[in-house]
Amino acid sequence: MRKFRKLVEVGPIGLQDWAEAKLKDVATEIVRYDTLPESEDELVERIADADAILVRTLPQVPASVLSRCPNLKYVGMCCSLYSKESANVDIAYAESHGITVYGIRDYGDKGVTEFVVYALVRILHGYDWPMWRKRPKEITGLKIGFVGFGTSGQMTARLLKAMGAEITYFARSVKDECEKEGMHYQPLEDLLEQSEVVITCLNKGVILLGEEEFKHLGNGKIMINTSIGPASDMAALKKWILDDSNTFVSDTSGGVGDIYNEVKDRKNVLCPDASAGMTEEAYDLMSRKVLDNIEKMLSE
């Protein structure tokens, strides 16, 4: 297998130590930066004459940077790549100029699932948190609707169903295997109206819940956002959160969005501002997938 001549980690990556050591097998020269560049010019200086770079969700790597790096042949995204449009790398430009971009998926889902269960148990039972109803409530019989039903959504739904929850979902298509397991598709408006808990599991940049959707959701509900970014219109979400009968949950401030500082101290907002998906196991799996992509690139 051939090697890269020079590989640059353009900012903090978070690969496991064993993975960093293995990079020596795929690149003759390795340059690492543990801070983010402060400008596009600095990013270009860091890339310099490298033929490969590794990058996470930051910094942005637009066409204006890629066009100034003539030796670059590979960009390894050490983060979830959901679509070209939502990526922090200008993939369309890269592809049209002979630069291969590989991203990864599905490496932090189990931690997200654990966070959802933690949040629900804490709220339903009132463990160091205002109890949702007058008496502690089990997950058993709870009507939980998922908006977005990819890998993490289905993993979470299966665990909650095993605990006795009634699961419905809204997605771009009906999931036949899930239907056989007793988890059923619903139109979005019906799901919002009938669910006691709504869990959003959408791709980065997808906003599905606006003012009309929150009217259908109503009050006295729990909403948990597990998307990388907001899943709701900010004004509509803020209005819903300001009703004390509602409870909003997100693991990170990014999942709350621009209103984070306005609502973070409210008693009905649970946001530890720590990525639930980035566990020791997730970093290990991320590292393996990043290395697999590099080996795939070098073997082509």
C-alpha positions in Angstrom: 0.0 0.0 0.0 1.3 3.4 -0.9 1.7 6.3 1.6 0.8 9.9 1.7 3.8 12.1 1.4 2.6 14.6 4.1 -0.5 14.3 6.3 -1.6 17.3 8.4 -4.1 17.3 11.3 -5.3 20.9 10.8 -6.8 21.1 14.3 -7.7 19.0 17.3 -8.8 15.6 16.0 -9.2 13.3 19.0 -7.9 10.1 17.6 -6.9 7.4 20.1 -3.2 7.1 20.8 -3.0 3.8 19.0 -4.5 5.3 15.9 -2.1 8.2 16.0 0.7 5.7 16.1 -0.7 3.8 13.1 -0.7 7.0 11.0 3.1 6.5 10.7 2.3 3.5 8.5 0.2 5.6 6.0 2.2 8.9 5.8 5.9 9.7 5.5 5.5 13.0 7.3 2.8 13.9 9.9 2.1 17.4 11.2 -0.3 17.9 14.1 -2.0 21.1 15.4 -3.9 21.0 18.7 -5.6 24.4 18.2 -8.0 25.7 15.5 -6.6 28.1 12.9 -7.8 31.7 13.4 -8.3 32.5 9.7 -8.4 30.9 6.3 -4.9 32.2 5.6 -3.6 30.3 8.7 -5.4 27.2 7.6 -3.8 27.4 4.2 -0.4 27.9 5.9 -1.0 24.8 7.9 -2.0 22.7 4.9 0.9 24.1 2.9 2.2 21.4 0.5 0.4 18.4 2.2 -1.3 15.8 0.0 -3.7 14.8 2.8 -5.4 16.4 5.8 -7.6 15.3 8.7 -10.3 17.6 10.0 -13.2 17.5 12.4 -16.4 19.6 12.4 -14.1 22.7 12.6 -12.5 24.5 11.0 -14.5 25.2 7.8 -12.7 24.1 4.7 -14.3 26.1 1.9 -13.4 26.3 -1.8 -11.4 29.4 -1.1 -9.0 27.3 1.0 -9.0 24.2 -1.2 -8.2 26.3 -4.3 -5.0 27.5 -2.6 -3.7 24.0 -1.8 -2.7 22.5 -5.2 -1.0 19.4 -3.7 -4.0 18.3 -1.7 -5.5 14.9 -2.8 -7.4 13.7 0.3 -9.5 15.2 3.1 -10.4 12.8 5.9 -13.4 14.1 7.9 -13.1 12.7 11.4 -16.8 13.4 12.1 -20.2 12.5 10.8 -20.8 13.2 7.1 -24.5 13.3 6.5 -24.6 15.3 3.3 -22.4 17.4 1.0 -24.6 20.5 1.9 -24.2 20.2 5.6 -20.4 19.4 5.6 -17.8 21.8 6.8 -15.7 20.8 3.8 -16.8 22.1 0.3 -17.1 18.6 -1.1 -18.6 19.6 -4.4 -15.5 21.8 -5.1 -13.2 19.0 -3.9 -14.7 16.3 -6.1 -14.6 18.6 -9.2 -10.8 19.2 -8.6 -9.6 15.7 -7.9 -9.7 15.8 -4.1 -11.2 12.8 -2.4 -13.3 13.5 0.7 -14.3 10.6 3.0 -16.4 11.0 6.2 -17.7 8.6 8.8 -21.0 7.7 10.3 -22.5 5.8 13.2 -19.8 5.9 15.9 -21.5 7.6 18.8 -25.0 6.2 18.8 -24.8 4.0 21.9 -23.8 7.0 24.1 -26.7 9.0 22.7 -29.1 6.1 23.5 -27.8 6.0 27.1 -28.3 9.7 27.5 -31.9 9.5 26.4 -32.7 6.9 29.0 -30.8 8.8 31.6 -32.8 12.0 30.9 -36.1 10.3 30.8 -35.6 8.4 34.1 -34.3 11.6 35.8 -37.4 13.6 34.6 -40.0 10.9 35.0 -38.9 10.0 38.5 -37.9 13.4 39.7 -34.3 12.4 40.5 -32.7 15.8 41.3 -35.1 17.3 38.8 -38.7 18.6 38.9 -40.9 15.5 38.6 -42.9 15.5 35.3 -46.1 14.4 36.9 -47.5 14.2 40.4 -46.1 10.7 40.9 -43.0 8.9 39.5 -43.7 7.4 36.1 -42.1 4.4 34.4 -41.1 4.3 30.7 -43.6 1.5 30.4 -46.6 2.6 28.4 -45.0 6.0 27.6 -46.0 7.2 24.1 -42.7 8.1 22.4 -42.5 9.5 18.9 -39.3 9.8 16.9 -38.8 12.5 14.3 -36.1 11.1 12.1 -35.4 7.4 12.3 -31.9 6.6 11.2 -29.4 4.4 13.0 -29.3 6.3 16.3 -33.1 6.7 16.4 -33.8 3.1 15.7 -31.2 2.0 18.3 -32.8 4.2 20.9 -36.3 3.2 20.0 -35.5 -0.5 20.3 -34.1 0.0 23.8 -37.1 2.1 24.9 -39.5 -0.4 23.4 -37.8 -3.2 25.4 -38.5 -1.1 28.5 -42.2 -1.0 27.6 -42.6 2.3 25.6 -45.1 2.6 22.7 -43.0 3.7 19.7 -44.0 5.6 16.6 -41.8 7.4 14.1 -41.8 9.9 11.3 -39.2 9.5 8.5 -38.7 9.9 4.8 -39.8 6.2 4.3 -41.5 3.4 6.2 -39.1 1.1 7.9 -40.4 -2.4 7.2 -38.2 -4.1 9.7 -39.3 -1.7 12.4 -42.9 -2.2 11.5 -42.5 -5.9 12.1 -41.1 -5.1 15.5 -44.2 -3.1 16.5 -42.8 0.4 15.8 -45.1 2.2 13.5 -44.9 5.1 11.0 -47.2 8.2 11.6 -47.6 11.4 9.7 -45.7 14.2 11.5 -48.8 16.1 12.8 -50.4 12.9 14.2 -47.1 11.9 15.9 -46.7 15.3 17.5 -50.3 15.4 18.8 -50.3 11.8 20.2 -46.8 11.5 21.6 -46.0 12.3 25.3 -42.3 12.4 24.4 -40.9 13.5 21.1 -37.3 12.6 20.2 -35.7 14.4 17.3 -33.0 12.5 15.5 -32.4 14.6 12.3 -29.4 15.1 10.1 -27.3 18.3 10.7 -29.0 21.3 9.2 -32.5 19.8 8.9 -35.2 21.9 10.6 -38.6 20.2 10.7 -40.4 21.8 13.6 -41.8 25.3 13.2 -44.7 27.2 14.7 -47.4 25.0 13.2 -45.7 21.8 14.3 -45.4 23.1 17.9 -49.1 23.9 17.9 -49.7 20.2 17.1 -47.3 19.2 19.8 -49.0 21.2 22.4 -47.9 21.5 26.0 -47.2 19.2 28.9 -44.7 17.3 26.8 -41.1 16.3 26.8 -38.9 16.9 23.8 -35.4 15.5 23.5 -33.1 16.7 20.7 -30.4 14.2 19.8 -29.5 15.9 16.5 -26.0 17.5 16.0 -27.7 20.9 15.7 -31.1 22.4 16.2 -34.1 20.5 14.9 -36.6 23.4 15.4 -37.1 27.0 14.4 -35.6 29.0 17.2 -38.5 31.4 17.9 -41.0 28.6 17.9 -38.9 26.5 20.3 -38.3 29.4 22.6 -42.0 30.1 22.9 -42.6 26.4 23.7 -39.9 26.2 26.3 -41.3 29.4 28.0 -44.3 27.3 29.0 -43.2 25.6 32.3 -45.3 22.5 31.6 -42.9 21.5 28.8 -39.5 20.0 29.3 -36.7 20.3 26.7 -33.6 18.2 26.7 -30.4 18.3 24.6 -26.9 16.9 25.5 -25.1 20.0 23.9 -25.7 23.7 23.6 -25.5 23.2 19.8 -28.7 21.1 20.0 -30.4 24.0 21.7 -29.2 26.6 19.1 -29.0 30.3 19.3 -31.4 30.6 22.3 -29.1 28.5 24.5 -28.0 31.4 26.8 -31.6 32.6 27.1 -33.0 29.3 28.3 -30.1 27.2 29.8 -30.9 28.1 33.4 -34.6 27.4 33.2 -35.9 24.6 35.4 -37.5 22.9 32.4 -34.3 22.7 30.3 -31.9 19.9 30.8 -28.6 20.5 28.9 -25.3 19.4 30.4 -23.5 20.7 27.3 -21.4 17.6 26.8 -21.6 15.4 23.8 -23.3 12.2 24.9 -22.0 10.4 21.8 -18.3 11.0 22.4 -17.5 8.3 24.8 -14.2 6.3 25.1 -15.8 3.6 22.9 -17.0 6.2 20.4 -13.5 7.7 20.1 -12.2 4.2 19.5 -14.7 3.5 16.8 -14.2 6.9 15.2 -10.4 6.2 15.1 -10.9 2.8 13.4 -13.2 4.3 10.8 -10.9 7.2 10.0 -8.0 4.7 9.5 -10.2 2.5 7.4 -11.0 5.4 5.1 -7.3 6.3 4.8 -6.5 2.7 3.8 -9.3 2.7 1.3 -8.0 5.9 -0.3 -4.4 4.6 -0.5 -5.4 1.3 -2.0 -7.5 2.8 -4.8 
